[in-house]
Amino acid sequence: MDFILMILLLLLRIYSYILLIYIFMSWFNIRDTQIGRLFGQLCEPYLEPFRRVIPPLGMIDISPIVAFIVLDLARAGIRQIFAWLM
């Protein structure tokens, strides 16, 4: 059971890093590269619902911040569910 928890938490951490890199790629305008398109395919389906609900503040898109908070809450929730099961 610990192994499954560790794998799930590791996958969520890796996804967080991919999301962070994807956001930084937008600052440097390198999303049109092959890796940028790959990260876009991985991150945009997750970011899209947040962008629909949270409008940008001028030129600043704060939806990734909320997406990180939700991802962190999911990580904590998974950890708590596994704690209850053990």
N, C-alpha and C positions, 0 to 999 in steps of 0.2 A: 504494500500500500504506500509506503514511503517513497518507493521508486517512482510510482505513478505521479505522486504529488511533486516530486522533484522535477520530473519531465515536464509536467504542465506548467510549473512556475518558470522553468527554464525557457520554454517556448514563449510564454508571455513576456519574459524579459527580452528575448531576442526580437520579438515583434515590436516592443517598445523602442529598441535601438534602431530598427528599420524605420519606424515611424519618425524618430528624431532625425535620422539621416535624410529622410525624404523631405522633412520640413526645412532643414538646412539647405538642401538642394534647390529649393525654391528661392532662397535668398541669393544664391549665386547663379541662378538661372541655368542650371545644368540638368534639368529634368528631361531634356530631349535626347539624352544619351541612352544607350541600351540598358544600363543599370537603372537609370532614372525611370524609364518606362516599366521595367520590372517592379521597382518599388511602388510606382503608381498603381499598377495592377494589384499589388498587395495592400496598399494603404487607402486608396480612394474609396473602395466599398465600405470601409470602416469610418472614414471621415465624412462621407456624404450625408448620412443622417444628421450629424452635428451641424454641418453647414446649412442644411435646410432649416434647422430650428434656430440657430444662433447667427444673426446677421453680422457682417464684418463692421468693425468700428473704423470708418474711414478706409484707410489702406491696410489696416491691421486685421487679420483673421484670427480671432481668439478661439475658434472651434477646436484646434488641436490641443489647446490647454485643457479644455473640458474632456476631450477624448483621452488624454493622458490620465486625468483624474478618474474617469470611468474605468480605464484599464487597471489602474492601481486598486480601485475598489473591487474589481473582479478578482484580482490577484489575492486580496485580503479575504474575499468571500470564499474562494476555493480553498485557501489555507484553513479557514474556519470550518468549512464543511468536512474537510479531512480530519480536523481535530475532533469533531463530534463523532466521526465514524470510528476513530481509533480508541 
